[in-house]
Amino acid sequence: MAKSPVADHSKIDVHELLKERQQIAIIWSVEDVQELRPDLTAGQAWKVLQACEAGHDCEFGITWLSLEMTADDLFPSPADESRG
């Protein structure tokens, strides 16, 4: 197994690494998804993030709306199901 170039992952400063490479990144978290949909588990919220990344459109980016729509597509909220 190949060794990671950074032995202690707890000391990685993502923003410093990006700065050195003159790059930026917008970071969304499971907590962001759960802010929109508190009924989702961490695992479900992670699936939402993964789906958003897979379907990412560089013209529009990932937004609160895309997170919400993806969450609703993958995991219809109980309120939506009752209207069915």
N, C-alpha and C positions, 0 to 999 in steps of 0.2 A: 504494500500500500504506500502511495506517495505521501511524503510528509508535507504538511501545510507550511508555507513560507512564514507564517506568523504562528508561533507556538502557543501563545496565550491569547485566545480569541476574545477574552473579556477586556483586553486593552486595545482593541481595534477602534480607531476613530475614523468612522466612515467619511465624515466631512473633511477631515484632514487628508485622507487618501484621495478623495475627489479633487480637492484643492490642488494637490501636487500634480494631478493629471490634467488640470484645467477642465474639469468636468463638473456637471451638476446632476443631481438626482432628486426627484420628488418621492418622498416615502410615505406610503399609506400603511396603516397598521390594522390589526384585528380589532383593536379598540375603536378605531374610526368607524369600521363597519358596524360594530356593536352599538355605537352612539346612534346610528340610524335605525338599527334593528336590534334592540336589546334582547329580543327573544332568541337570537341565534347563539349557538355555542361558539367557543373559540375555533373549534374545528370547522364549523360551517362558515364562519366569517373568513377563515383562511381559504376555503374553497372559493368564496366570492372574490377575494383578492387575486387568487390564481386565475380565475376565469376572466377577470378584468385585464390582467396582464396579457393573457393569451389573445384576447380580442382587442387589445390596445390599438387605437387609431391615432397616429401622430398628428393628424389634423385637429383632433378634439381633445386628446389627452384622457386622463382618468379624472373624473369629477365626482362630486357628491352625488349628482344625479346618476352617473353611470354605476357607481357603487350601489345605490338604492335600486336601480332597475335590475341590475344583475342579481342582487340579493332576492328581489321579488320573483325573478324568473326561476332561480334555483330553489328557493325556499319560500313559496307563497305564504304570506302572513295569514294568521287565523282569520283576521277580519276580511281579507280578500276571498278566502275559501267559503265563508258563510254567505257571501253575495252571489257566488257561483251560478 
